[in-house]
């Protein structure tokens, strides 16, 4: 795999020099010379009228797709409780597995979490691969990746689905890299081409301005992370039966570079952003970090989570864990309040899939209003207390501060 100049065809015309976006082509002794740093983009090949520049690429080795079967769902759990996104993925995975006529399996990792296996079967899994070990008590990329990669190489699943959560987004790329396969992140739609056994993975592109459907036809397994709240879980069926397969880790030589010394839980009012049905987010329009108290109060009244724009997080007004957007968390609640958030494209990419968006901003031309279901033009510091008061009245909540 590389690039070369065919000297017999090169006349030193210099047409290729300006075509190189990296400026690494020179004419020496009337011949083009390509220095180190080429990424094989092919711009110079197209520009050369004499076909004096040639790129050779490795030929893709076609895989035998018949060797791969099964849809897998990474069963994310926290402190012995299944994440909601796991149930959502099992619901969608059930549909894909049925179309492909392949089994649906859940991969469950942790310590002392065996009782969760039946719950996974009740939500649609045919099999549960149970990896239970002290080394898996806390999520660490090294240990989780090691177990999953070894299991995948042994069992050869066709498709692996993970939630686009903090854990899923951290784990999936490492697993995909180890398996030398493709990964589509933040999917909002999944379908299958039954004939080719290809997974059609749909996700927003260009900040949500269009939807792209991505395939991984030449590698297996096919991997995708899926945004929470995109799919609906199946109704739990306690009568379902399935197989629980215990993964033998007795002889595992662990390669773990990190160690959990202490888990410090965030104090105060906290609801998981990725699983919240209602999110109240604050931005720079609040003008002062103290004004986040208004955002937090409305979130308490509605039983929702507190989010924030990147500007508010960068200003140190609220911890990064609350950041919504392209560089924060991607959310899809039923109701999203954007309070004093202008609506940068990076923020919109992280919350535009919300069912209902209520925007509050004093600038009527703010981009957030273009995607808002309902918009309130006004100073958020004046509007929020009024909204909170009315919601308390409607919900029968005391007008005293909600604790």
Buried (B, 14 or more C-beta within 10 A) or exposed (E): EEBEBBEEEBEBBEBBBEBBEEEBBBBEEEBBEBEEEBEEBBBBBEBBEEEBBEBEEEEEEEEEBEEBBBBBBBBBBEEEEBBBBBBBBBBBBBBBBEEBEBBBBBBBBBBEBBEBBBBBBBBBBBBBBBBBBEBBBBBBBBBBBBBBBBBBEEBEBBBBBBBBBBBBBBBBBBBBEBBEBBBBBBBBBBBBEEEEBBBBBBBBEEBBEEEEEBBBBEBBBBBBBBBBBBBEBBEEEEEBEBEBBEBEBEEBEEEEEEEEEEEEEEEEEBBBBBBBBBBBBBBBBBEEEEBBBBBBBBBBBBEBBBBBBBBBBEBEBBEEBBBBBBEBBBBBBEBBBBBBBBBBBBBBBBBBBBEEBBBBBBEEEBBBBEBBEEBBBBEBBEBBEEBBEEBBEEEEBEEEEBE
